[in-house]
Amino acid sequence: MTDEPDTPEPRQRVVRVSGSRRARLTPVPGSDPEPESGPAGVSPPPTRPKGARGPNDDQLMRDVPPHY
């Protein structure tokens, strides 16, 4: 005995892309196939902390880590 329904649900299919080494899947029904975009705006510059300032605080606030 199987518990499979009489009407199969739509599934993703593998689609060959000509000239490419990789295949592609069709979008899942009900999903948005467009990729997500990055942040809408540029983040504001960091605010300076209140209190005493050290000799290299200005340089540290201007530096951006390499992974940003």
All heavy atoms as TSV, in Angstrom:
chain	resi	resn	atom	element	x	y	z
A	1	MET	N	N	0.838	-1.177	0.000
A	1	MET	CA	C	0.000	0.000	0.000
A	1	MET	C	C	0.884	1.242	0.000
A	1	MET	O	O	1.868	1.309	0.708
A	1	MET	CB	C	-0.849	0.053	1.249
A	1	MET	CG	C	-2.069	-0.721	1.193
A	1	MET	SD	S	-2.916	-0.131	2.647
A	1	MET	CE	C	-4.414	-0.797	2.530
A	2	THR	N	N	0.483	2.216	-0.762
A	2	THR	CA	C	1.200	3.486	-0.762
A	2	THR	C	C	0.257	4.585	-0.318
A	2	THR	O	O	-0.947	4.524	-0.530
A	2	THR	CB	C	1.743	3.816	-2.170
A	2	THR	OG1	O	0.643	3.892	-3.063
A	2	THR	CG2	C	2.734	2.756	-2.633
A	3	ASP	N	N	0.825	5.596	0.300
A	3	ASP	CA	C	0.032	6.726	0.776
A	3	ASP	C	C	0.161	7.916	-0.168
A	3	ASP	O	O	-0.039	9.048	0.231
A	3	ASP	CB	C	0.496	7.136	2.176
A	3	ASP	CG	C	0.160	6.056	3.190
A	3	ASP	OD1	O	-0.821	5.318	2.954
A	3	ASP	OD2	O	0.878	5.936	4.192
A	4	GLU	N	N	0.505	7.685	-1.415
A	4	GLU	CA	C	0.664	8.771	-2.362
A	4	GLU	C	C	-0.706	9.215	-2.873
A	4	GLU	O	O	-1.566	8.391	-3.165
A	4	GLU	CB	C	1.525	8.333	-3.537
A	4	GLU	CG	C	2.947	8.007	-3.144
A	4	GLU	CD	C	3.769	7.555	-4.335
A	4	GLU	OE1	O	3.319	7.722	-5.478
A	4	GLU	OE2	O	4.858	7.029	-4.117
A	5	PRO	N	N	-0.888	10.528	-3.002
A	5	PRO	CA	C	-2.169	11.019	-3.522
A	5	PRO	C	C	-2.278	10.718	-5.019
A	5	PRO	O	O	-1.298	10.454	-5.700
A	5	PRO	CB	C	-2.119	12.516	-3.257
A	5	PRO	CG	C	-0.678	12.842	-3.157
A	5	PRO	CD	C	-0.005	11.604	-2.616
A	6	ASP	N	N	-3.511	10.778	-5.544
A	6	ASP	CA	C	-3.733	10.505	-6.958
A	6	ASP	C	C	-3.151	11.589	-7.858
A	6	ASP	O	O	-2.690	11.301	-8.950
A	6	ASP	CB	C	-5.236	10.360	-7.234
A	6	ASP	CG	C	-5.809	9.118	-6.550
A	6	ASP	OD1	O	-5.023	8.178	-6.308
A	6	ASP	OD2	O	-7.020	9.101	-6.269
A	7	THR	N	N	-3.213	12.845	-7.416
A	7	THR	CA	C	-2.663	13.933	-8.220
A	7	THR	C	C	-1.310	14.348	-7.644
A	7	THR	O	O	-1.230	14.786	-6.506
A	7	THR	CB	C	-3.612	15.146	-8.218
A	7	THR	OG1	O	-3.836	15.542	-6.868
A	7	THR	CG2	C	-4.942	14.802	-8.877
A	8	PRO	N	N	-0.243	14.211	-8.413
A	8	PRO	CA	C	1.069	14.594	-7.888
A	8	PRO	C	C	1.193	16.114	-7.773
A	8	PRO	O	O	0.638	16.868	-8.573
A	8	PRO	CB	C	2.035	14.052	-8.932
A	8	PRO	CG	C	1.242	13.950	-10.185
A	8	PRO	CD	C	-0.171	13.679	-9.761
A	9	GLU	N	N	1.913	16.560	-6.749
A	9	GLU	CA	C	2.138	17.988	-6.563
A	9	GLU	C	C	3.212	18.452	-7.533
A	9	GLU	O	O	4.106	17.678	-7.881
A	9	GLU	CB	C	2.592	18.254	-5.126
A	9	GLU	CG	C	1.528	17.953	-4.096
A	9	GLU	CD	C	2.010	18.286	-2.699
A	9	GLU	OE1	O	2.948	19.079	-2.562
A	9	GLU	OE2	O	1.449	17.727	-1.766
A	10	PRO	N	N	3.164	19.697	-7.990
A	10	PRO	CA	C	4.214	20.183	-8.884
A	10	PRO	C	C	5.557	20.195	-8.157
A	10	PRO	O	O	5.628	20.548	-6.984
A	10	PRO	CB	C	3.755	21.597	-9.250
A	10	PRO	CG	C	2.713	21.960	-8.269
A	10	PRO	CD	C	2.165	20.693	-7.717
A	11	ARG	N	N	6.578	19.747	-8.862
A	11	ARG	CA	C	7.908	19.669	-8.264
A	11	ARG	C	C	8.901	20.452	-9.097
A	11	ARG	O	O	8.642	20.791	-10.239
A	11	ARG	CB	C	8.370	18.211	-8.200
A	11	ARG	CG	C	7.541	17.356	-7.259
A	11	ARG	CD	C	8.050	15.944	-7.247
A	11	ARG	NE	N	9.478	15.864	-7.121
A	11	ARG	CZ	C	10.116	15.390	-6.049
A	11	ARG	NH1	N	9.428	14.956	-5.050
A	11	ARG	NH2	N	11.418	15.345	-6.010
A	12	GLN	N	N	10.048	20.691	-8.510
A	12	GLN	CA	C	11.121	21.314	-9.262
A	12	GLN	C	C	11.650	20.321	-10.284
A	12	GLN	O	O	11.633	19.116	-10.052
A	12	GLN	CB	C	12.264	21.706	-8.333
A	12	GLN	CG	C	11.986	22.899	-7.475
A	12	GLN	CD	C	13.181	23.200	-6.615
A	12	GLN	OE1	O	13.455	22.451	-5.693
A	12	GLN	NE2	N	13.877	24.271	-6.919
A	13	ARG	N	N	12.114	20.842	-11.404
A	13	ARG	CA	C	12.728	19.991	-12.408
A	13	ARG	C	C	14.144	20.469	-12.660
A	13	ARG	O	O	14.458	21.637	-12.464
A	13	ARG	CB	C	11.953	20.074	-13.718
A	13	ARG	CG	C	10.567	19.498	-13.656
A	13	ARG	CD	C	9.893	19.695	-14.960
A	13	ARG	NE	N	10.287	21.045	-15.417
A	13	ARG	CZ	C	10.086	21.543	-16.611
A	13	ARG	NH1	N	9.505	20.865	-17.515
A	13	ARG	NH2	N	10.459	22.756	-16.928
A	14	VAL	N	N	14.984	19.575	-13.127
A	14	VAL	CA	C	16.348	19.921	-13.507
A	14	VAL	C	C	16.317	20.327	-14.970
A	14	VAL	O	O	15.794	19.615	-15.818
A	14	VAL	CB	C	17.300	18.727	-13.291
A	14	VAL	CG1	C	18.690	19.066	-13.771
A	14	VAL	CG2	C	17.308	18.313	-11.831
A	15	VAL	N	N	16.864	21.515	-15.262
A	15	VAL	CA	C	16.868	22.040	-16.622
A	15	VAL	C	C	18.316	22.159	-17.069
A	15	VAL	O	O	19.146	22.753	-16.371
A	15	VAL	CB	C	16.181	23.428	-16.668
A	15	VAL	CG1	C	16.221	23.988	-18.073
A	15	VAL	CG2	C	14.770	23.336	-16.159
A	16	ARG	N	N	18.627	21.594	-18.231
A	16	ARG	CA	C	19.972	21.736	-18.780
A	16	ARG	C	C	20.129	23.117	-19.396
A	16	ARG	O	O	19.242	23.605	-20.079
A	16	ARG	CB	C	20.234	20.685	-19.851
A	16	ARG	CG	C	20.407	19.319	-19.285
A	16	ARG	CD	C	20.771	18.386	-20.405
A	16	ARG	NE	N	21.072	17.090	-19.857
A	16	ARG	CZ	C	22.050	16.324	-20.292
A	16	ARG	NH1	N	22.783	16.704	-21.299
A	16	ARG	NH2	N	22.269	15.163	-19.729
A	17	VAL	N	N	21.278	23.729	-19.155
A	17	VAL	CA	C	21.581	25.030	-19.719
A	17	VAL	C	C	22.634	24.806	-20.793
A	17	VAL	O	O	23.719	24.315	-20.502
A	17	VAL	CB	C	22.105	25.995	-18.643
A	17	VAL	CG1	C	22.448	27.337	-19.243
A	17	VAL	CG2	C	21.094	26.141	-17.525
A	18	SER	N	N	22.302	25.143	-22.032
A	18	SER	CA	C	23.240	24.884	-23.122
A	18	SER	C	C	24.484	25.753	-22.964
A	18	SER	O	O	24.406	26.928	-22.625
A	18	SER	CB	C	22.576	25.158	-24.471
A	18	SER	OG	O	22.199	26.503	-24.548
A	19	GLY	N	N	25.642	25.148	-23.179
A	19	GLY	CA	C	26.905	25.857	-23.058
A	19	GLY	C	C	27.395	25.994	-21.632
A	19	GLY	O	O	28.392	26.654	-21.384
A	20	SER	N	N	26.723	25.392	-20.685
A	20	SER	CA	C	27.118	25.490	-19.284
A	20	SER	C	C	27.383	24.099	-18.733
A	20	SER	O	O	26.802	23.116	-19.180
A	20	SER	CB	C	26.000	26.157	-18.473
A	20	SER	OG	O	26.360	26.213	-17.113
A	21	ARG	N	N	28.267	24.026	-17.770
A	21	ARG	CA	C	28.574	22.744	-17.146
A	21	ARG	C	C	27.581	22.383	-16.052
A	21	ARG	O	O	27.540	21.256	-15.589
A	21	ARG	CB	C	29.975	22.786	-16.531
A	21	ARG	CG	C	31.063	22.942	-17.563
A	21	ARG	CD	C	32.398	23.050	-16.913
A	21	ARG	NE	N	32.679	21.860	-16.128
A	21	ARG	CZ	C	33.728	21.715	-15.349
A	21	ARG	NH1	N	34.597	22.689	-15.230
A	21	ARG	NH2	N	33.918	20.604	-14.669
A	22	ARG	N	N	26.797	23.350	-15.619
A	22	ARG	CA	C	25.866	23.111	-14.514
A	22	ARG	C	C	24.427	23.150	-14.989
A	22	ARG	O	O	24.073	23.906	-15.874
A	22	ARG	CB	C	26.053	24.172	-13.432
A	22	ARG	CG	C	27.408	24.101	-12.808
A	22	ARG	CD	C	27.515	25.099	-11.711
A	22	ARG	NE	N	28.841	25.008	-11.129
A	22	ARG	CZ	C	29.105	25.257	-9.872
A	22	ARG	NH1	N	28.151	25.626	-9.070
A	22	ARG	NH2	N	30.318	25.149	-9.420
A	23	ALA	N	N	23.631	22.355	-14.344
A	23	ALA	CA	C	22.196	22.370	-14.612
A	23	ALA	C	C	21.547	23.357	-13.648
A	23	ALA	O	O	22.169	23.840	-12.704
A	23	ALA	CB	C	21.613	20.982	-14.425
A	24	ARG	N	N	20.292	23.657	-13.878
A	24	ARG	CA	C	19.568	24.605	-13.054
A	24	ARG	C	C	18.258	23.980	-12.620
A	24	ARG	O	O	17.674	23.189	-13.346
A	24	ARG	CB	C	19.292	25.856	-13.880
A	24	ARG	CG	C	18.991	27.058	-13.085
A	24	ARG	CD	C	18.957	28.314	-13.912
A	24	ARG	NE	N	18.843	28.071	-15.326
A	24	ARG	CZ	C	18.130	28.804	-16.154
A	24	ARG	NH1	N	17.469	29.828	-15.710
A	24	ARG	NH2	N	18.077	28.519	-17.436
A	25	LEU	N	N	17.780	24.337	-11.449
A	25	LEU	CA	C	16.474	23.883	-10.973
A	25	LEU	C	C	15.433	24.936	-11.304
A	25	LEU	O	O	15.699	26.133	-11.276
A	25	LEU	CB	C	16.490	23.666	-9.461
A	25	LEU	CG	C	17.224	22.444	-8.952
A	25	LEU	CD1	C	17.263	22.469	-7.429
A	25	LEU	CD2	C	16.574	21.181	-9.436
A	26	THR	N	N	14.237	24.487	-11.616
A	26	THR	CA	C	13.143	25.431	-11.814
A	26	THR	C	C	12.741	25.973	-10.448
A	26	THR	O	O	12.975	25.329	-9.416
A	26	THR	CB	C	11.940	24.735	-12.475
A	26	THR	OG1	O	11.542	23.637	-11.663
A	26	THR	CG2	C	12.276	24.248	-13.871
A	27	PRO	N	N	12.161	27.172	-10.391
A	27	PRO	CA	C	11.762	27.733	-9.100
A	27	PRO	C	C	10.687	26.891	-8.418
A	27	PRO	O	O	9.871	26.254	-9.074
A	27	PRO	CB	C	11.214	29.115	-9.440
A	27	PRO	CG	C	11.543	29.368	-10.859
A	27	PRO	CD	C	11.898	28.078	-11.491
A	28	VAL	N	N	10.704	26.895	-7.114
A	28	VAL	CA	C	9.689	26.199	-6.331
A	28	VAL	C	C	8.367	26.939	-6.510
A	28	VAL	O	O	8.335	28.165	-6.479
A	28	VAL	CB	C	10.083	26.184	-4.835
A	28	VAL	CG1	C	8.998	25.557	-3.984
A	28	VAL	CG2	C	11.396	25.471	-4.638
A	29	PRO	N	N	7.275	26.224	-6.736
A	29	PRO	CA	C	5.987	26.910	-6.890
A	29	PRO	C	C	5.662	27.776	-5.671
A	29	PRO	O	O	5.808	27.353	-4.537
A	29	PRO	CB	C	4.981	25.760	-7.021
A	29	PRO	CG	C	5.789	24.602	-7.486
A	29	PRO	CD	C	7.153	24.785	-6.901
A	30	GLY	N	N	5.285	29.012	-5.948
A	30	GLY	CA	C	4.936	29.932	-4.869
A	30	GLY	C	C	6.111	30.736	-4.341
A	30	GLY	O	O	5.959	31.532	-3.432
A	31	SER	N	N	7.317	30.543	-4.907
A	31	SER	CA	C	8.476	31.283	-4.425
A	31	SER	C	C	8.785	32.441	-5.362
A	31	SER	O	O	8.286	32.522	-6.478
A	31	SER	CB	C	9.690	30.365	-4.315
A	31	SER	OG	O	10.126	29.996	-5.604
A	32	ASP	N	N	9.644	33.345	-4.916
A	32	ASP	CA	C	10.092	34.471	-5.722
A	32	ASP	C	C	11.476	34.118	-6.259
A	32	ASP	O	O	12.437	34.065	-5.498
A	32	ASP	CB	C	10.141	35.733	-4.866
A	32	ASP	CG	C	10.547	36.951	-5.662
A	32	ASP	OD1	O	10.549	36.887	-6.908
A	32	ASP	OD2	O	10.864	37.975	-5.039
A	33	PRO	N	N	11.615	33.887	-7.560
A	33	PRO	CA	C	12.907	33.452	-8.090
A	33	PRO	C	C	13.946	34.566	-8.190
A	33	PRO	O	O	15.112	34.291	-8.441
A	33	PRO	CB	C	12.556	32.921	-9.484
A	33	PRO	CG	C	11.323	33.632	-9.863
A	33	PRO	CD	C	10.588	33.878	-8.578
A	34	GLU	N	N	13.554	35.815	-7.991
A	34	GLU	CA	C	14.513	36.917	-8.069
A	34	GLU	C	C	15.410	36.907	-6.833
A	34	GLU	O	O	14.940	36.702	-5.716
A	34	GLU	CB	C	13.776	38.256	-8.152
A	34	GLU	CG	C	12.985	38.423	-9.437
A	34	GLU	CD	C	13.874	38.422	-10.667
A	34	GLU	OE1	O	14.953	39.035	-10.634
A	34	GLU	OE2	O	13.483	37.795	-11.656
A	35	PRO	N	N	16.709	37.156	-7.018
A	35	PRO	CA	C	17.602	37.184	-5.856
A	35	PRO	C	C	17.338	38.402	-4.984
A	35	PRO	O	O	16.835	39.430	-5.455
A	35	PRO	CB	C	18.992	37.257	-6.484
A	35	PRO	CG	C	18.780	37.842	-7.834
A	35	PRO	CD	C	17.408	37.395	-8.267
A	36	GLU	N	N	17.681	38.273	-3.728
A	36	GLU	CA	C	17.504	39.399	-2.820
A	36	GLU	C	C	18.558	40.449	-3.128
A	36	GLU	O	O	19.695	40.130	-3.449
A	36	GLU	CB	C	17.662	38.945	-1.365
A	36	GLU	CG	C	16.552	38.034	-0.902
A	36	GLU	CD	C	16.689	37.690	0.564
A	36	GLU	OE1	O	17.316	38.457	1.307
A	36	GLU	OE2	O	16.182	36.645	0.950
A	37	SER	N	N	18.176	41.699	-3.011
A	37	SER	CA	C	19.133	42.770	-3.250
A	37	SER	C	C	19.777	43.150	-1.921
A	37	SER	O	O	19.301	42.785	-0.850
A	37	SER	CB	C	18.435	43.964	-3.871
A	37	SER	OG	O	17.440	44.435	-3.004
A	38	GLY	N	N	20.839	43.896	-2.015
A	38	GLY	CA	C	21.559	44.324	-0.822
A	38	GLY	C	C	20.792	45.390	-0.063
A	38	GLY	O	O	19.623	45.667	-0.341
A	39	PRO	N	N	21.427	46.014	0.895
A	39	PRO	CA	C	20.742	47.044	1.668
A	39	PRO	C	C	20.328	48.208	0.767
A	39	PRO	O	O	21.005	48.555	-0.196
A	39	PRO	CB	C	21.769	47.487	2.698
A	39	PRO	CG	C	23.062	46.894	2.292
A	39	PRO	CD	C	22.789	45.804	1.314
A	40	ALA	N	N	19.191	48.803	1.079
A	40	ALA	CA	C	18.634	49.859	0.241
A	40	ALA	C	C	19.473	51.133	0.302
A	40	ALA	O	O	19.624	51.824	-0.685
A	40	ALA	CB	C	17.202	50.160	0.675
A	41	GLY	N	N	20.019	51.445	1.428
A	41	GLY	CA	C	20.784	52.687	1.570
A	41	GLY	C	C	22.152	52.431	2.186
A	41	GLY	O	O	22.468	51.345	2.643
A	42	VAL	N	N	22.944	53.457	2.164
A	42	VAL	CA	C	24.269	53.380	2.767
A	42	VAL	C	C	24.123	53.654	4.254
A	42	VAL	O	O	23.411	54.575	4.663
A	42	VAL	CB	C	25.213	54.410	2.106
A	42	VAL	CG1	C	26.571	54.381	2.751
A	42	VAL	CG2	C	25.305	54.158	0.624
A	43	SER	N	N	24.800	52.876	5.064
A	43	SER	CA	C	24.698	53.069	6.512
A	43	SER	C	C	25.390	54.367	6.912
A	43	SER	O	O	26.395	54.756	6.320
A	43	SER	CB	C	25.318	51.886	7.252
A	43	SER	OG	O	26.679	51.776	6.921
A	44	PRO	N	N	24.865	55.047	7.914
A	44	PRO	CA	C	25.477	56.304	8.346
A	44	PRO	C	C	26.845	56.041	8.984
A	44	PRO	O	O	27.101	54.943	9.474
A	44	PRO	CB	C	24.482	56.855	9.370
A	44	PRO	CG	C	23.744	55.669	9.852
A	44	PRO	CD	C	23.707	54.703	8.706
A	45	PRO	N	N	27.712	57.030	8.959
A	45	PRO	CA	C	29.026	56.833	9.576
A	45	PRO	C	C	28.872	56.589	11.073
A	45	PRO	O	O	27.908	57.050	11.695
A	45	PRO	CB	C	29.768	58.138	9.291
A	45	PRO	CG	C	28.710	59.140	8.987
A	45	PRO	CD	C	27.562	58.374	8.422
A	46	PRO	N	N	29.794	55.848	11.657
A	46	PRO	CA	C	29.680	55.558	13.096
A	46	PRO	C	C	29.792	56.845	13.906
A	46	PRO	O	O	30.501	57.779	13.535
A	46	PRO	CB	C	30.854	54.621	13.378
A	46	PRO	CG	C	31.796	54.794	12.236
A	46	PRO	CD	C	31.003	55.262	11.076
A	47	THR	N	N	29.062	56.880	15.003
A	47	THR	CA	C	29.112	58.053	15.871
A	47	THR	C	C	30.299	57.932	16.811
A	47	THR	O	O	30.735	56.835	17.161
A	47	THR	CB	C	27.813	58.171	16.689
A	47	THR	OG1	O	27.655	56.984	17.459
A	47	THR	CG2	C	26.607	58.339	15.777
A	48	ARG	N	N	30.802	59.054	17.203
A	48	ARG	CA	C	31.961	59.063	18.101
A	48	ARG	C	C	31.488	58.816	19.534
A	48	ARG	O	O	30.496	59.379	19.977
A	48	ARG	CB	C	32.678	60.397	18.020
A	48	ARG	CG	C	33.222	60.664	16.632
A	48	ARG	CD	C	34.104	61.902	16.655
A	48	ARG	NE	N	34.552	62.226	15.324
A	48	ARG	CZ	C	35.629	61.701	14.751
A	48	ARG	NH1	N	36.351	60.841	15.406
A	48	ARG	NH2	N	35.972	62.041	13.539
A	49	PRO	N	N	32.214	57.978	20.245
A	49	PRO	CA	C	31.827	57.740	21.637
A	49	PRO	C	C	32.075	58.989	22.483
A	49	PRO	O	O	32.966	59.791	22.199
A	49	PRO	CB	C	32.723	56.585	22.067
A	49	PRO	CG	C	33.870	56.609	21.123
A	49	PRO	CD	C	33.368	57.205	19.847
A	50	LYS	N	N	31.263	59.153	23.494
A	50	LYS	CA	C	31.422	60.285	24.400
A	50	LYS	C	C	32.498	59.940	25.418
A	50	LYS	O	O	32.724	58.792	25.746
A	50	LYS	CB	C	30.103	60.576	25.095
A	50	LYS	CG	C	29.023	61.035	24.130
A	50	LYS	CD	C	27.767	61.353	24.869
A	50	LYS	CE	C	26.648	61.891	24.049
A	50	LYS	NZ	N	26.573	61.701	22.681
A	51	GLY	N	N	33.158	60.954	25.911
A	51	GLY	CA	C	34.182	60.730	26.912
A	51	GLY	C	C	35.551	61.145	26.405
A	51	GLY	O	O	35.699	61.831	25.397
A	52	ALA	N	N	36.563	60.703	27.102
A	52	ALA	CA	C	37.947	61.066	26.756
A	52	ALA	C	C	38.336	60.448	25.424
A	52	ALA	O	O	37.895	59.363	25.066
A	52	ALA	CB	C	38.884	60.594	27.857
A	53	ARG	N	N	39.185	61.161	24.675
A	53	ARG	CA	C	39.634	60.676	23.379
A	53	ARG	C	C	41.111	60.302	23.471
A	53	ARG	O	O	41.906	60.993	24.072
A	53	ARG	CB	C	39.447	61.761	22.326
A	53	ARG	CG	C	37.977	62.068	22.112
A	53	ARG	CD	C	37.756	63.181	21.160
A	53	ARG	NE	N	38.274	62.825	19.839
A	53	ARG	CZ	C	38.218	63.604	18.790
A	53	ARG	NH1	N	37.689	64.797	18.904
A	53	ARG	NH2	N	38.692	63.219	17.641
A	54	GLY	N	N	41.455	59.215	22.815
A	54	GLY	CA	C	42.844	58.772	22.775
A	54	GLY	C	C	43.561	59.337	21.560
A	54	GLY	O	O	42.957	59.984	20.703
A	55	PRO	N	N	44.858	59.085	21.442
A	55	PRO	CA	C	45.638	59.659	20.354
A	55	PRO	C	C	45.271	59.096	18.973
A	55	PRO	O	O	45.458	59.773	17.965
A	55	PRO	CB	C	47.081	59.311	20.705
A	55	PRO	CG	C	46.985	58.161	21.636
A	55	PRO	CD	C	45.673	58.308	22.355
A	56	ASN	N	N	44.755	57.880	18.871
A	56	ASN	CA	C	44.452	57.304	17.558
A	56	ASN	C	C	42.955	57.058	17.340
A	56	ASN	O	O	42.578	56.330	16.436
A	56	ASN	CB	C	45.230	56.002	17.351
A	56	ASN	CG	C	44.829	54.930	18.337
A	56	ASN	OD1	O	44.225	55.233	19.353
A	56	ASN	ND2	N	45.175	53.701	18.039
A	57	ASP	N	N	42.094	57.685	18.117
A	57	ASP	CA	C	40.651	57.479	17.975
A	57	ASP	C	C	40.134	57.918	16.604
A	57	ASP	O	O	39.295	57.251	16.005
A	57	ASP	CB	C	39.880	58.212	19.068
A	57	ASP	CG	C	39.928	57.470	20.394
A	57	ASP	OD1	O	40.441	56.337	20.403
A	57	ASP	OD2	O	39.456	58.027	21.400
A	58	ASP	N	N	40.635	59.053	16.083
A	58	ASP	CA	C	40.174	59.533	14.777
A	58	ASP	C	C	40.517	58.519	13.682
A	58	ASP	O	O	39.703	58.228	12.811
A	58	ASP	CB	C	40.784	60.887	14.447
A	58	ASP	CG	C	40.216	61.998	15.327
A	58	ASP	OD1	O	39.056	61.866	15.753
A	58	ASP	OD2	O	40.941	62.985	15.570
A	59	GLN	N	N	41.722	57.981	13.704
A	59	GLN	CA	C	42.138	57.000	12.692
A	59	GLN	C	C	41.307	55.722	12.808
A	59	GLN	O	O	40.875	55.169	11.804
A	59	GLN	CB	C	43.629	56.666	12.857
A	59	GLN	CG	C	44.137	55.639	11.874
A	59	GLN	CD	C	44.151	56.148	10.447
A	59	GLN	OE1	O	44.390	57.322	10.211
A	59	GLN	NE2	N	43.859	55.283	9.503
A	60	LEU	N	N	41.047	55.258	14.011
A	60	LEU	CA	C	40.258	54.040	14.198
A	60	LEU	C	C	38.825	54.224	13.706
A	60	LEU	O	O	38.232	53.288	13.160
A	60	LEU	CB	C	40.260	53.633	15.676
A	60	LEU	CG	C	41.583	53.103	16.207
A	60	LEU	CD1	C	41.501	52.903	17.708
A	60	LEU	CD2	C	41.947	51.808	15.520
A	61	MET	N	N	38.268	55.409	13.851
A	61	MET	CA	C	36.903	55.651	13.382
A	61	MET	C	C	36.832	55.733	11.860
A	61	MET	O	O	35.818	55.420	11.259
A	61	MET	CB	C	36.337	56.945	13.993
A	61	MET	CG	C	36.116	56.853	15.504
A	61	MET	SD	S	35.016	55.525	15.997
A	61	MET	CE	C	33.462	56.177	15.481
A	62	ARG	N	N	37.924	56.153	11.204
A	62	ARG	CA	C	37.944	56.246	9.744
A	62	ARG	C	C	38.227	54.898	9.089
A	62	ARG	O	O	37.825	54.667	7.952
A	62	ARG	CB	C	39.021	57.239	9.297
A	62	ARG	CG	C	38.621	58.680	9.446
A	62	ARG	CD	C	39.596	59.591	8.737
A	62	ARG	NE	N	40.975	59.364	9.097
A	62	ARG	CZ	C	41.645	60.010	10.053
A	62	ARG	NH1	N	41.049	60.934	10.755
A	62	ARG	NH2	N	42.906	59.737	10.310
A	63	ASP	N	N	38.952	54.008	9.763
A	63	ASP	CA	C	39.318	52.720	9.173
A	63	ASP	C	C	38.084	51.852	8.956
A	63	ASP	O	O	37.165	51.831	9.773
A	63	ASP	CB	C	40.289	51.966	10.090
A	63	ASP	CG	C	41.682	52.544	10.031
A	63	ASP	OD1	O	41.968	53.330	9.110
A	63	ASP	OD2	O	42.497	52.217	10.911
A	64	VAL	N	N	38.091	51.129	7.850
A	64	VAL	CA	C	37.021	50.190	7.540
A	64	VAL	C	C	37.665	48.815	7.407
A	64	VAL	O	O	38.650	48.658	6.689
A	64	VAL	CB	C	36.324	50.572	6.213
A	64	VAL	CG1	C	35.276	49.548	5.833
A	64	VAL	CG2	C	35.701	51.944	6.335
A	65	PRO	N	N	37.155	47.820	8.117
A	65	PRO	CA	C	37.736	46.483	8.006
A	65	PRO	C	C	37.699	45.996	6.555
A	65	PRO	O	O	36.822	46.382	5.780
A	65	PRO	CB	C	36.843	45.612	8.891
A	65	PRO	CG	C	36.177	46.576	9.814
A	65	PRO	CD	C	36.058	47.864	9.084
A	66	PRO	N	N	38.632	45.151	6.160
A	66	PRO	CA	C	38.699	44.712	4.753
A	66	PRO	C	C	37.488	43.914	4.273
A	66	PRO	O	O	37.247	43.829	3.092
A	66	PRO	CB	C	39.957	43.860	4.697
A	66	PRO	CG	C	40.245	43.486	6.105
A	66	PRO	CD	C	39.673	44.561	6.957
A	67	HIS	N	N	36.707	43.329	5.158
A	67	HIS	CA	C	35.564	42.528	4.721
A	67	HIS	C	C	34.313	43.362	4.533
A	67	HIS	O	O	33.267	42.818	4.240
A	67	HIS	CB	C	35.310	41.386	5.714
A	67	HIS	CG	C	34.935	41.837	7.087
A	67	HIS	ND1	N	35.871	42.191	8.018
A	67	HIS	CD2	C	33.745	42.026	7.670
A	67	HIS	CE1	C	35.257	42.553	9.126
A	67	HIS	NE2	N	33.965	42.465	8.950
A	68	TYR	N	N	34.376	44.673	4.686
A	68	TYR	CA	C	33.193	45.510	4.479
A	68	TYR	C	C	33.102	45.950	3.064
A	68	TYR	O	O	33.877	46.140	2.301
A	68	TYR	CB	C	33.232	46.723	5.387
A	68	TYR	CG	C	32.725	46.447	6.783
A	68	TYR	CD1	C	32.610	45.169	7.261
A	68	TYR	CD2	C	32.366	47.471	7.628
A	68	TYR	CE1	C	32.146	44.919	8.537
A	68	TYR	CE2	C	31.909	47.220	8.894
A	68	TYR	CZ	C	31.801	45.950	9.346
A	68	TYR	OH	O	31.333	45.716	10.591
